[in-house]
Amino acid sequence: MRGTSVPAAPPRLGGLDRFNRASAGSAEAALLGCCASYRWAARIAAHRPYPDVDALLAAADEASYDLSPDDLDEALADESSPGLHDSAPQAAHTALAAAHAAYESSFGHAFVICLDAFSPAEHLDQVLSGIRLRMNNEPDEEQSIAADELRRLARARLARLVANHPESDAPSPAHRVL
């Protein structure tokens, strides 16, 4: 008599496989969590499947460089300025809030900065010095810098989205709380 075998559980898909196989709507929704430009998200979703993460990130970079001023405004409107952890001293909260308010008043959008290259202990100093430095920029120059920081943030968020963690369906926020 032959034994009955239990079918093996289907393999769990890694993040890139899951992203490549997702419906267009699901892929675009996930991408909007990385960068809130509908044109950017639709472009990346439309070019699936990607053979590897490097190809996906290269496509994301290319799509970021092609953002029109309106696309950039759309994406920046959804961003929030990096904040402090609740345990930070009140004086630090006050200084950061004032710096963000001055920046947003000058440029009309949240201050964006990718902090991936810095340790958490350096984040506050990087944000405050970044705001101080960038407040001297002309609007066109600052728009270019903000676009590059947004590209770096979107790339980091996208890399986390497709990291090989099948149980994670949404991108984690990128360094929004210091």
Secondary structure by P-SEA (a helix, b strand, c coil): cbbbbcccccccccaaaaaaaccaaaaaaaaaaacccaaaaaaaaaacccccaaaaaaaaaaaaaaccaaaaaaaaaacccccccccccaaaaaaaaaaaaaaaaacccccccccccccccaaaaaaaaaaaaaccccaaaaaaaaaaaaaaaaaaaaaaaacccccccccccccccc
